[in-house]
Amino acid sequence: MLSEAKHLWPVSGGARFEIDQRFFASLRMTLQYGFVECLMATELWNRETFVEKLRAIGVRGYHDKHPFHVAMNEGRLSPEALRGWVANRFYYQRNIPIKDAAILANCPVREVRRAWIHRILDHDGVALRRGGLQCAQPKEISAAGTPPLSEEGGIEAWLRLGEACELSRDELLDNRHLLPGVRFAVDAYVNFARSQSWPIAIASSLTELFAPDLMAARLAAFEKFYRWIDPRGLDYFRRRVTQARRDSDDALVITLEYCNTRELQREAVRALEFKCDVLWSMLDAIHHAHFKEGRSLVRPLAGTFGDREIAAPA
């Protein structure tokens, strides 16, 4: 085809013929390199590259870099601001098992469902009865906030954190302190898990890769700076140091196995970016709720998030 194509042009001499030959040689190289680039665009990242790209998301955008979170770990939160964080974060905690149930409902792979289902029990808790292992009923919760003979679960542990911060259970359960921005972000995350393919929804949970260190630092900060909080209320943080490491290992194995095309790998990276945005947006809402008459209860410092500069609110 290429050799015939040059005869469509009038040839007046050897010079013109040589130009035509160079043109078609250049065209041939362009097509060849374009084909190679197309192959490279669809080629799977190797395991190391994929993991590196996922971990880079946390380095750039995990919410431990948010001014509110930095202030919390430096002991600069007022009791009011800290209670606001505990109350709003509870909405996220209570929706985690709903998110995980959505992933299970969309997943046809039995082995994955068996590996994932413990996450629901980790947060909802279980209670031992004469009939066996069953979920605790609300009416069985004691005045002290502990189900009988139970693995209380993360939601119950967070309720006890609220009580340790002088927030009643009812204040948390009826969402009376819930900010619209936090509700919007958390609901968006649950809807993401419902609407996306299950491997991508699982990939969004890989913020757990960065959680063990965060939990350890948070626990140390609470024990050092917020001694007005009953230390028994910090059990949630203590257990999540180990749980998050186990959960992130499981989620990473599943993501690496089932995100098995270049497009799924890219979607997994975007899903993790989205989850970091959810956590960041929650802190944005909480942060900006705690300014009164121009005075910050958080006293944030200017900083950077990835390549974006963040100024301290006026």
RAJOVEN-V880597 format. One record per run of one state. SS is the DSSP state (H for helix, E for strand, - for the rest). FROM is the first residue (numbers start at 1). LEN is the number of residues. If there is no record, write none. Layout:
SS FROM LEN
SS FROM LEN
//
This chain:
- 1 1
H 2 7
- 9 5
H 14 29
- 43 4
H 47 15
- 62 1
H 63 3
- 66 1
H 67 7
- 74 5
H 79 28
- 107 3
H 110 7
- 117 1
H 118 7
- 125 1
E 126 4
- 130 2
E 132 3
- 135 3
H 138 3
- 141 9
E 150 2
- 152 1
H 153 12
- 165 4
H 169 5
- 174 6
H 180 16
- 196 2
H 198 28
- 226 5
H 231 28
- 259 3
H 262 28
- 290 1
E 291 2
- 293 2
E 295 2
- 297 6
E 303 3
- 306 2
E 308 3
- 311 4
//
